[in-house]
């Protein structure tokens, strides 16, 4: 009788573990689906300014260097 109770508890813990695992798995799939089409690098709106602007020769102009230094110092 004691062995039957132990086996029943083991089965219960197994199904509890499997249930929690499935809930976690489908929760991760849901979160992943929510952010799949999220555009992290979209065009900024408002008064946003590019930090780096290169000239046609591939060299940064002086105002871009100033903006980069300001950005690195202040993080804005």
PDB file with one MODEL, atoms N, CA, C and O in Angstrom:
MODEL        1
ATOM      1  N   UNK A   1       0.815  -1.198   0.000  1.00  0.00           N
ATOM      2  CA  UNK A   1       0.000   0.000   0.000  1.00  0.00           C
ATOM      3  C   UNK A   1       0.860   1.263   0.000  1.00  0.00           C
ATOM      4  O   UNK A   1       0.533   2.259  -0.645  1.00  0.00           O
ATOM      5  N   UNK A   2       1.978   1.194   0.749  1.00  0.00           N
ATOM      6  CA  UNK A   2       2.856   2.355   0.813  1.00  0.00           C
ATOM      7  C   UNK A   2       3.519   2.611  -0.542  1.00  0.00           C
ATOM      8  O   UNK A   2       3.753   3.760  -0.917  1.00  0.00           O
ATOM      9  N   UNK A   3       3.820   1.532  -1.273  1.00  0.00           N
ATOM     10  CA  UNK A   3       4.443   1.673  -2.588  1.00  0.00           C
ATOM     11  C   UNK A   3       3.483   2.300  -3.593  1.00  0.00           C
ATOM     12  O   UNK A   3       3.904   3.071  -4.456  1.00  0.00           O
ATOM     13  N   UNK A   4       2.230   1.982  -3.489  1.00  0.00           N
ATOM     14  CA  UNK A   4       1.222   2.557  -4.392  1.00  0.00           C
ATOM     15  C   UNK A   4       1.119   4.057  -4.161  1.00  0.00           C
ATOM     16  O   UNK A   4       1.017   4.826  -5.117  1.00  0.00           O
ATOM     17  N   UNK A   5       1.144   4.478  -2.901  1.00  0.00           N
ATOM     18  CA  UNK A   5       1.077   5.916  -2.589  1.00  0.00           C
ATOM     19  C   UNK A   5       2.320   6.635  -3.113  1.00  0.00           C
ATOM     20  O   UNK A   5       2.220   7.746  -3.636  1.00  0.00           O
ATOM     21  N   UNK A   6       3.477   6.016  -2.978  1.00  0.00           N
ATOM     22  CA  UNK A   6       4.725   6.620  -3.473  1.00  0.00           C
ATOM     23  C   UNK A   6       4.698   6.744  -4.993  1.00  0.00           C
ATOM     24  O   UNK A   6       5.106   7.765  -5.546  1.00  0.00           O
ATOM     25  N   UNK A   7       4.215   5.700  -5.665  1.00  0.00           N
ATOM     26  CA  UNK A   7       4.116   5.753  -7.132  1.00  0.00           C
ATOM     27  C   UNK A   7       3.114   6.823  -7.553  1.00  0.00           C
ATOM     28  O   UNK A   7       3.371   7.567  -8.500  1.00  0.00           O
ATOM     29  N   UNK A   8       1.975   6.911  -6.865  1.00  0.00           N
ATOM     30  CA  UNK A   8       0.975   7.931  -7.181  1.00  0.00           C
ATOM     31  C   UNK A   8       1.556   9.338  -7.011  1.00  0.00           C
ATOM     32  O   UNK A   8       1.309  10.204  -7.851  1.00  0.00           O
ATOM     33  N   UNK A   9       2.318   9.583  -5.947  1.00  0.00           N
ATOM     34  CA  UNK A   9       2.939  10.885  -5.730  1.00  0.00           C
ATOM     35  C   UNK A   9       3.981  11.186  -6.800  1.00  0.00           C
ATOM     36  O   UNK A   9       4.107  12.329  -7.240  1.00  0.00           O
ATOM     37  N   UNK A  10       4.727  10.171  -7.219  1.00  0.00           N
ATOM     38  CA  UNK A  10       5.716  10.375  -8.279  1.00  0.00           C
ATOM     39  C   UNK A  10       5.030  10.736  -9.591  1.00  0.00           C
ATOM     40  O   UNK A  10       5.493  11.621 -10.311  1.00  0.00           O
ATOM     41  N   UNK A  11       3.937  10.061  -9.904  1.00  0.00           N
ATOM     42  CA  UNK A  11       3.182  10.380 -11.123  1.00  0.00           C
ATOM     43  C   UNK A  11       2.606  11.784 -11.038  1.00  0.00           C
ATOM     44  O   UNK A  11       2.629  12.533 -12.015  1.00  0.00           O
ATOM     45  N   UNK A  12       2.087  12.140  -9.864  1.00  0.00           N
ATOM     46  CA  UNK A  12       1.539  13.491  -9.673  1.00  0.00           C
ATOM     47  C   UNK A  12       2.616  14.559  -9.888  1.00  0.00           C
ATOM     48  O   UNK A  12       2.373  15.552 -10.573  1.00  0.00           O
ATOM     49  N   UNK A  13       3.801  14.360  -9.308  1.00  0.00           N
ATOM     50  CA  UNK A  13       4.899  15.319  -9.476  1.00  0.00           C
ATOM     51  C   UNK A  13       5.327  15.385 -10.933  1.00  0.00           C
ATOM     52  O   UNK A  13       5.630  16.467 -11.436  1.00  0.00           O
ATOM     53  N   UNK A  14       5.356  14.246 -11.623  1.00  0.00           N
ATOM     54  CA  UNK A  14       5.714  14.231 -13.041  1.00  0.00           C
ATOM     55  C   UNK A  14       4.738  15.069 -13.857  1.00  0.00           C
ATOM     56  O   UNK A  14       5.150  15.903 -14.663  1.00  0.00           O
ATOM     57  N   UNK A  15       3.424  14.842 -13.641  1.00  0.00           N
ATOM     58  CA  UNK A  15       2.435  15.612 -14.401  1.00  0.00           C
ATOM     59  C   UNK A  15       2.438  17.088 -14.011  1.00  0.00           C
ATOM     60  O   UNK A  15       2.190  17.949 -14.855  1.00  0.00           O
ATOM     61  N   UNK A  16       2.709  17.384 -12.776  1.00  0.00           N
ATOM     62  CA  UNK A  16       2.828  18.778 -12.357  1.00  0.00           C
ATOM     63  C   UNK A  16       4.017  19.442 -13.055  1.00  0.00           C
ATOM     64  O   UNK A  16       3.912  20.570 -13.537  1.00  0.00           O
ATOM     65  N   UNK A  17       5.137  18.737 -13.103  1.00  0.00           N
ATOM     66  CA  UNK A  17       6.321  19.256 -13.790  1.00  0.00           C
ATOM     67  C   UNK A  17       6.045  19.449 -15.280  1.00  0.00           C
ATOM     68  O   UNK A  17       6.401  20.480 -15.851  1.00  0.00           O
ATOM     69  N   UNK A  18       5.416  18.467 -15.904  1.00  0.00           N
ATOM     70  CA  UNK A  18       5.107  18.580 -17.333  1.00  0.00           C
ATOM     71  C   UNK A  18       4.137  19.735 -17.603  1.00  0.00           C
ATOM     72  O   UNK A  18       4.284  20.452 -18.594  1.00  0.00           O
ATOM     73  N   UNK A  19       3.164  19.911 -16.738  1.00  0.00           N
ATOM     74  CA  UNK A  19       2.217  21.013 -16.906  1.00  0.00           C
ATOM     75  C   UNK A  19       2.902  22.371 -16.803  1.00  0.00           C
ATOM     76  O   UNK A  19       2.666  23.259 -17.621  1.00  0.00           O
ATOM     77  N   UNK A  20       3.748  22.521 -15.796  1.00  0.00           N
ATOM     78  CA  UNK A  20       4.472  23.793 -15.646  1.00  0.00           C
ATOM     79  C   UNK A  20       5.414  24.028 -16.824  1.00  0.00           C
ATOM     80  O   UNK A  20       5.561  25.158 -17.291  1.00  0.00           O
ATOM     81  N   UNK A  21       6.051  22.960 -17.300  1.00  0.00           N
ATOM     82  CA  UNK A  21       6.950  23.084 -18.445  1.00  0.00           C
ATOM     83  C   UNK A  21       6.189  23.524 -19.689  1.00  0.00           C
ATOM     84  O   UNK A  21       6.657  24.392 -20.425  1.00  0.00           O
ATOM     85  N   UNK A  22       5.030  22.940 -19.929  1.00  0.00           N
ATOM     86  CA  UNK A  22       4.225  23.323 -21.095  1.00  0.00           C
ATOM     87  C   UNK A  22       3.730  24.762 -20.989  1.00  0.00           C
ATOM     88  O   UNK A  22       3.740  25.492 -21.980  1.00  0.00           O
ATOM     89  N   UNK A  23       3.301  25.173 -19.811  1.00  0.00           N
ATOM     90  CA  UNK A  23       2.863  26.565 -19.629  1.00  0.00           C
ATOM     91  C   UNK A  23       4.023  27.521 -19.902  1.00  0.00           C
ATOM     92  O   UNK A  23       3.844  28.538 -20.573  1.00  0.00           O
ATOM     93  N   UNK A  24       5.198  27.202 -19.390  1.00  0.00           N
ATOM     94  CA  UNK A  24       6.368  28.050 -19.632  1.00  0.00           C
ATOM     95  C   UNK A  24       6.724  28.079 -21.113  1.00  0.00           C
ATOM     96  O   UNK A  24       7.008  29.146 -21.659  1.00  0.00           O
ATOM     97  N   UNK A  25       6.712  26.916 -21.773  1.00  0.00           N
ATOM     98  CA  UNK A  25       7.072  26.828 -23.196  1.00  0.00           C
ATOM     99  C   UNK A  25       6.122  27.655 -24.051  1.00  0.00           C
ATOM    100  O   UNK A  25       6.560  28.440 -24.892  1.00  0.00           O
ATOM    101  N   UNK A  26       4.830  27.481 -23.838  1.00  0.00           N
ATOM    102  CA  UNK A  26       3.873  28.238 -24.644  1.00  0.00           C
ATOM    103  C   UNK A  26       3.859  29.716 -24.262  1.00  0.00           C
ATOM    104  O   UNK A  26       3.520  30.562 -25.091  1.00  0.00           O
ATOM    105  N   UNK A  27       4.216  30.035 -23.043  1.00  0.00           N
ATOM    106  CA  UNK A  27       4.377  31.444 -22.677  1.00  0.00           C
ATOM    107  C   UNK A  27       5.530  32.088 -23.423  1.00  0.00           C
ATOM    108  O   UNK A  27       5.420  33.219 -23.896  1.00  0.00           O
ATOM    109  N   UNK A  28       6.643  31.359 -23.528  1.00  0.00           N
ATOM    110  CA  UNK A  28       7.790  31.874 -24.292  1.00  0.00           C
ATOM    111  C   UNK A  28       7.421  32.022 -25.766  1.00  0.00           C
ATOM    112  O   UNK A  28       7.795  33.012 -26.395  1.00  0.00           O
ATOM    113  N   UNK A  29       6.696  31.060 -26.324  1.00  0.00           N
ATOM    114  CA  UNK A  29       6.258  31.175 -27.724  1.00  0.00           C
ATOM    115  C   UNK A  29       5.353  32.387 -27.921  1.00  0.00           C
ATOM    116  O   UNK A  29       5.453  33.075 -28.936  1.00  0.00           O
ATOM    117  N   UNK A  30       4.470  32.653 -26.957  1.00  0.00           N
ATOM    118  CA  UNK A  30       3.570  33.793 -27.066  1.00  0.00           C
ATOM    119  C   UNK A  30       4.358  35.105 -27.034  1.00  0.00           C
ATOM    120  O   UNK A  30       4.116  35.994 -27.851  1.00  0.00           O
ATOM    121  N   UNK A  31       5.298  35.227 -26.095  1.00  0.00           N
ATOM    122  CA  UNK A  31       6.106  36.445 -26.001  1.00  0.00           C
ATOM    123  C   UNK A  31       6.942  36.618 -27.265  1.00  0.00           C
ATOM    124  O   UNK A  31       7.067  37.729 -27.781  1.00  0.00           O
ATOM    125  N   UNK A  32       7.511  35.533 -27.762  1.00  0.00           N
ATOM    126  CA  UNK A  32       8.303  35.593 -28.985  1.00  0.00           C
ATOM    127  C   UNK A  32       7.445  36.055 -30.165  1.00  0.00           C
ATOM    128  O   UNK A  32       7.896  36.855 -30.984  1.00  0.00           O
ATOM    129  N   UNK A  33       6.218  35.559 -30.252  1.00  0.00           N
ATOM    130  CA  UNK A  33       5.317  35.973 -31.329  1.00  0.00           C
ATOM    131  C   UNK A  33       4.914  37.431 -31.220  1.00  0.00           C
ATOM    132  O   UNK A  33       4.723  38.102 -32.234  1.00  0.00           O
ATOM    133  N   UNK A  34       4.782  37.929 -29.989  1.00  0.00           N
ATOM    134  CA  UNK A  34       4.415  39.331 -29.799  1.00  0.00           C
ATOM    135  C   UNK A  34       5.502  40.271 -30.310  1.00  0.00           C
ATOM    136  O   UNK A  34       5.195  41.322 -30.873  1.00  0.00           O
ATOM    137  N   UNK A  35       6.763  39.905 -30.120  1.00  0.00           N
ATOM    138  CA  UNK A  35       7.861  40.788 -30.489  1.00  0.00           C
ATOM    139  C   UNK A  35       8.510  40.429 -31.812  1.00  0.00           C
ATOM    140  O   UNK A  35       9.541  41.003 -32.162  1.00  0.00           O
ATOM    141  N   UNK A  36       7.929  39.489 -32.562  1.00  0.00           N
ATOM    142  CA  UNK A  36       8.527  39.074 -33.822  1.00  0.00           C
ATOM    143  C   UNK A  36       8.547  40.207 -34.839  1.00  0.00           C
ATOM    144  O   UNK A  36       9.542  40.382 -35.542  1.00  0.00           O
ATOM    145  N   UNK A  37       7.490  40.962 -34.929  1.00  0.00           N
ATOM    146  CA  UNK A  37       7.389  42.043 -35.913  1.00  0.00           C
ATOM    147  C   UNK A  37       7.713  43.411 -35.326  1.00  0.00           C
ATOM    148  O   UNK A  37       7.406  44.437 -35.932  1.00  0.00           O
ATOM    149  N   UNK A  38       8.330  43.428 -34.156  1.00  0.00           N
ATOM    150  CA  UNK A  38       8.684  44.689 -33.505  1.00  0.00           C
ATOM    151  C   UNK A  38       9.940  45.238 -34.169  1.00  0.00           C
ATOM    152  O   UNK A  38      10.965  44.558 -34.214  1.00  0.00           O
ATOM    153  N   UNK A  39       9.870  46.454 -34.681  1.00  0.00           N
ATOM    154  CA  UNK A  39      10.985  47.065 -35.399  1.00  0.00           C
ATOM    155  C   UNK A  39      11.827  47.871 -34.414  1.00  0.00           C
ATOM    156  O   UNK A  39      11.489  49.000 -34.060  1.00  0.00           O
ATOM    157  N   UNK A  40      12.930  47.264 -33.981  1.00  0.00           N
ATOM    158  CA  UNK A  40      13.787  47.923 -33.000  1.00  0.00           C
ATOM    159  C   UNK A  40      14.556  49.091 -33.604  1.00  0.00           C
ATOM    160  O   UNK A  40      14.892  50.046 -32.905  1.00  0.00           O
ATOM    161  N   UNK A  41      14.831  49.015 -34.881  1.00  0.00           N
ATOM    162  CA  UNK A  41      15.668  50.031 -35.508  1.00  0.00           C
ATOM    163  C   UNK A  41      14.867  50.879 -36.492  1.00  0.00           C
ATOM    164  O   UNK A  41      15.351  51.222 -37.570  1.00  0.00           O
ATOM    165  N   UNK A  42      13.645  51.210 -36.110  1.00  0.00           N
ATOM    166  CA  UNK A  42      12.816  52.050 -36.957  1.00  0.00           C
ATOM    167  C   UNK A  42      13.307  53.499 -36.947  1.00  0.00           C
ATOM    168  O   UNK A  42      14.147  53.885 -36.134  1.00  0.00           O
ATOM    169  N   UNK A  43      12.769  54.271 -37.856  1.00  0.00           N
ATOM    170  CA  UNK A  43      13.127  55.688 -37.937  1.00  0.00           C
ATOM    171  C   UNK A  43      12.647  56.413 -36.685  1.00  0.00           C
ATOM    172  O   UNK A  43      11.485  56.271 -36.304  1.00  0.00           O
ATOM    173  N   UNK A  44      13.511  57.180 -36.042  1.00  0.00           N
ATOM    174  CA  UNK A  44      13.083  57.934 -34.858  1.00  0.00           C
ATOM    175  C   UNK A  44      12.147  59.071 -35.247  1.00  0.00           C
ATOM    176  O   UNK A  44      12.190  59.579 -36.367  1.00  0.00           O
ATOM    177  N   UNK A  45      11.322  59.449 -34.320  1.00  0.00           N
ATOM    178  CA  UNK A  45      10.381  60.541 -34.554  1.00  0.00           C
ATOM    179  C   UNK A  45      10.725  61.719 -33.659  1.00  0.00           C
ATOM    180  O   UNK A  45      11.428  61.562 -32.661  1.00  0.00           O
ATOM    181  N   UNK A  46      10.240  62.878 -34.010  1.00  0.00           N
ATOM    182  CA  UNK A  46      10.466  64.058 -33.185  1.00  0.00           C
ATOM    183  C   UNK A  46      11.750  64.771 -33.564  1.00  0.00           C
ATOM    184  O   UNK A  46      12.072  64.894 -34.745  1.00  0.00           O
ATOM    185  N   UNK A  47      12.491  65.245 -32.554  1.00  0.00           N
ATOM    186  CA  UNK A  47      13.685  66.052 -32.790  1.00  0.00           C
ATOM    187  C   UNK A  47      14.957  65.206 -32.773  1.00  0.00           C
ATOM    188  O   UNK A  47      16.023  65.718 -32.432  1.00  0.00           O
ATOM    189  N   UNK A  48      14.872  63.941 -33.128  1.00  0.00           N
ATOM    190  CA  UNK A  48      16.028  63.051 -33.103  1.00  0.00           C
ATOM    191  C   UNK A  48      17.047  63.468 -34.165  1.00  0.00           C
ATOM    192  O   UNK A  48      16.681  63.889 -35.263  1.00  0.00           O
ATOM    193  N   UNK A  49      18.315  63.344 -33.825  1.00  0.00           N
ATOM    194  CA  UNK A  49      19.411  63.692 -34.724  1.00  0.00           C
ATOM    195  C   UNK A  49      20.335  62.499 -34.812  1.00  0.00           C
ATOM    196  O   UNK A  49      20.601  61.835 -33.811  1.00  0.00           O
ATOM    197  N   UNK A  50      20.829  62.225 -36.016  1.00  0.00           N
ATOM    198  CA  UNK A  50      21.793  61.139 -36.172  1.00  0.00           C
ATOM    199  C   UNK A  50      23.085  61.513 -35.475  1.00  0.00           C
ATOM    200  O   UNK A  50      23.536  62.655 -35.566  1.00  0.00           O
ATOM    201  N   UNK A  51      23.681  60.560 -34.782  1.00  0.00           N
ATOM    202  CA  UNK A  51      24.938  60.824 -34.089  1.00  0.00           C
ATOM    203  C   UNK A  51      26.078  60.877 -35.089  1.00  0.00           C
ATOM    204  O   UNK A  51      26.922  61.769 -35.017  1.00  0.00           O
ATOM    205  N   UNK A  52      26.114  59.943 -36.010  1.00  0.00           N
ATOM    206  CA  UNK A  52      27.183  59.900 -37.004  1.00  0.00           C
ATOM    207  C   UNK A  52      26.632  60.199 -38.383  1.00  0.00           C
ATOM    208  O   UNK A  52      25.703  59.540 -38.849  1.00  0.00           O
ATOM    209  N   UNK A  53      27.217  61.205 -39.037  1.00  0.00           N
ATOM    210  CA  UNK A  53      26.893  61.496 -40.428  1.00  0.00           C
ATOM    211  C   UNK A  53      28.213  61.590 -41.177  1.00  0.00           C
ATOM    212  O   UNK A  53      29.062  62.419 -40.848  1.00  0.00           O
ATOM    213  N   UNK A  54      28.384  60.744 -42.181  1.00  0.00           N
ATOM    214  CA  UNK A  54      29.631  60.716 -42.911  1.00  0.00           C
ATOM    215  C   UNK A  54      29.510  61.527 -44.189  1.00  0.00           C
ATOM    216  O   UNK A  54      28.447  61.599 -44.805  1.00  0.00           O
ATOM    217  N   UNK A  55      30.627  62.138 -44.571  1.00  0.00           N
ATOM    218  CA  UNK A  55      30.679  62.826 -45.857  1.00  0.00           C
ATOM    219  C   UNK A  55      30.716  61.787 -46.968  1.00  0.00           C
ATOM    220  O   UNK A  55      30.749  60.585 -46.704  1.00  0.00           O
ATOM    221  N   UNK A  56      30.710  62.252 -48.201  1.00  0.00           N
ATOM    222  CA  UNK A  56      30.713  61.316 -49.322  1.00  0.00           C
ATOM    223  C   UNK A  56      32.013  60.505 -49.379  1.00  0.00           C
ATOM    224  O   UNK A  56      32.025  59.402 -49.925  1.00  0.00           O
ATOM    225  N   UNK A  57      33.100  61.037 -48.826  1.00  0.00           N
ATOM    226  CA  UNK A  57      34.370  60.323 -48.846  1.00  0.00           C
ATOM    227  C   UNK A  57      34.500  59.305 -47.732  1.00  0.00           C
ATOM    228  O   UNK A  57      35.525  58.628 -47.651  1.00  0.00           O
ATOM    229  N   UNK A  58      33.504  59.168 -46.869  1.00  0.00           N
ATOM    230  CA  UNK A  58      33.564  58.205 -45.787  1.00  0.00           C
ATOM    231  C   UNK A  58      34.220  58.752 -44.535  1.00  0.00           C
ATOM    232  O   UNK A  58      34.460  58.011 -43.582  1.00  0.00           O
ATOM    233  N   UNK A  59      34.517  60.069 -44.529  1.00  0.00           N
ATOM    234  CA  UNK A  59      35.155  60.685 -43.364  1.00  0.00           C
ATOM    235  C   UNK A  59      34.097  61.476 -42.603  1.00  0.00           C
ATOM    236  O   UNK A  59      33.265  62.156 -43.204  1.00  0.00           O
ATOM    237  N   UNK A  60      34.136  61.382 -41.271  1.00  0.00           N
ATOM    238  CA  UNK A  60      33.169  62.126 -40.470  1.00  0.00           C
ATOM    239  C   UNK A  60      33.516  63.606 -40.493  1.00  0.00           C
ATOM    240  O   UNK A  60      34.683  63.987 -40.410  1.00  0.00           O
ATOM    241  N   UNK A  61      32.487  64.430 -40.608  1.00  0.00           N
ATOM    242  CA  UNK A  61      32.738  65.866 -40.553  1.00  0.00           C
ATOM    243  C   UNK A  61      32.841  66.312 -39.096  1.00  0.00           C
ATOM    244  O   UNK A  61      32.585  65.526 -38.184  1.00  0.00           O
ATOM    245  N   UNK A  62      33.214  67.564 -38.881  1.00  0.00           N
ATOM    246  CA  UNK A  62      33.507  68.047 -37.532  1.00  0.00           C
ATOM    247  C   UNK A  62      32.277  68.084 -36.633  1.00  0.00           C
ATOM    248  O   UNK A  62      32.391  67.833 -35.434  1.00  0.00           O
ATOM    249  N   UNK A  63      31.119  68.387 -37.177  1.00  0.00           N
ATOM    250  CA  UNK A  63      29.911  68.424 -36.345  1.00  0.00           C
ATOM    251  C   UNK A  63      29.512  67.011 -35.906  1.00  0.00           C
ATOM    252  O   UNK A  63      28.976  66.832 -34.812  1.00  0.00           O
ATOM    253  N   UNK A  64      29.767  66.018 -36.742  1.00  0.00           N
ATOM    254  CA  UNK A  64      29.472  64.632 -36.349  1.00  0.00           C
ATOM    255  C   UNK A  64      30.373  64.178 -35.220  1.00  0.00           C
ATOM    256  O   UNK A  64      29.932  63.456 -34.325  1.00  0.00           O
ATOM    257  N   UNK A  65      31.629  64.590 -35.249  1.00  0.00           N
ATOM    258  CA  UNK A  65      32.553  64.225 -34.181  1.00  0.00           C
ATOM    259  C   UNK A  65      32.092  64.864 -32.879  1.00  0.00           C
ATOM    260  O   UNK A  65      32.122  64.221 -31.829  1.00  0.00           O
ATOM    261  N   UNK A  66      31.663  66.131 -32.937  1.00  0.00           N
ATOM    262  CA  UNK A  66      31.172  66.803 -31.742  1.00  0.00           C
ATOM    263  C   UNK A  66      29.937  66.110 -31.188  1.00  0.00           C
ATOM    264  O   UNK A  66      29.824  65.915 -29.977  1.00  0.00           O
ATOM    265  N   UNK A  67      28.990  65.729 -32.087  1.00  0.00           N
ATOM    266  CA  UNK A  67      27.784  65.042 -31.647  1.00  0.00           C
ATOM    267  C   UNK A  67      28.103  63.681 -31.040  1.00  0.00           C
ATOM    268  O   UNK A  67      27.478  63.271 -30.062  1.00  0.00           O
ATOM    269  N   UNK A  68      29.072  62.985 -31.618  1.00  0.00           N
ATOM    270  CA  UNK A  68      29.468  61.682 -31.080  1.00  0.00           C
ATOM    271  C   UNK A  68      30.068  61.838 -29.687  1.00  0.00           C
ATOM    272  O   UNK A  68      29.746  61.059 -28.790  1.00  0.00           O
ATOM    273  N   UNK A  69      30.926  62.820 -29.492  1.00  0.00           N
ATOM    274  CA  UNK A  69      31.507  63.062 -28.172  1.00  0.00           C
ATOM    275  C   UNK A  69      30.424  63.427 -27.155  1.00  0.00           C
ATOM    276  O   UNK A  69      30.451  62.954 -26.019  1.00  0.00           O
ATOM    277  N   UNK A  70      29.478  64.263 -27.564  1.00  0.00           N
ATOM    278  CA  UNK A  70      28.382  64.641 -26.663  1.00  0.00           C
ATOM    279  C   UNK A  70      27.538  63.419 -26.297  1.00  0.00           C
ATOM    280  O   UNK A  70      27.172  63.224 -25.138  1.00  0.00           O
ATOM    281  N   UNK A  71      27.240  62.604 -27.308  1.00  0.00           N
ATOM    282  CA  UNK A  71      26.441  61.404 -27.081  1.00  0.00           C
ATOM    283  C   UNK A  71      27.144  60.448 -26.124  1.00  0.00           C
ATOM    284  O   UNK A  71      26.518  59.908 -25.212  1.00  0.00           O
ATOM    285  N   UNK A  72      28.431  60.239 -26.327  1.00  0.00           N
ATOM    286  CA  UNK A  72      29.175  59.317 -25.457  1.00  0.00           C
ATOM    287  C   UNK A  72      29.307  59.862 -24.037  1.00  0.00           C
ATOM    288  O   UNK A  72      29.292  59.083 -23.084  1.00  0.00           O
ATOM    289  N   UNK A  73      29.433  61.163 -23.875  1.00  0.00           N
ATOM    290  CA  UNK A  73      29.561  61.753 -22.544  1.00  0.00           C
ATOM    291  C   UNK A  73      28.240  61.812 -21.789  1.00  0.00           C
ATOM    292  O   UNK A  73      28.195  61.564 -20.584  1.00  0.00           O
ATOM    293  N   UNK A  74      27.176  62.137 -22.494  1.00  0.00           N
ATOM    294  CA  UNK A  74      25.889  62.376 -21.822  1.00  0.00           C
ATOM    295  C   UNK A  74      24.875  61.275 -22.052  1.00  0.00           C
ATOM    296  O   UNK A  74      23.922  61.158 -21.282  1.00  0.00           O
ATOM    297  N   UNK A  75      25.043  60.469 -23.077  1.00  0.00           N
ATOM    298  CA  UNK A  75      24.091  59.390 -23.358  1.00  0.00           C
ATOM    299  C   UNK A  75      22.744  59.882 -23.792  1.00  0.00           C
ATOM    300  O   UNK A  75      21.744  59.202 -23.559  1.00  0.00           O
ATOM    301  N   UNK A  76      22.672  61.032 -24.410  1.00  0.00           N
ATOM    302  CA  UNK A  76      21.383  61.579 -24.864  1.00  0.00           C
ATOM    303  C   UNK A  76      21.374  61.683 -26.367  1.00  0.00           C
ATOM    304  O   UNK A  76      20.382  62.119 -26.949  1.00  0.00           O
TER     305      UNK A  76
ENDMDL
END
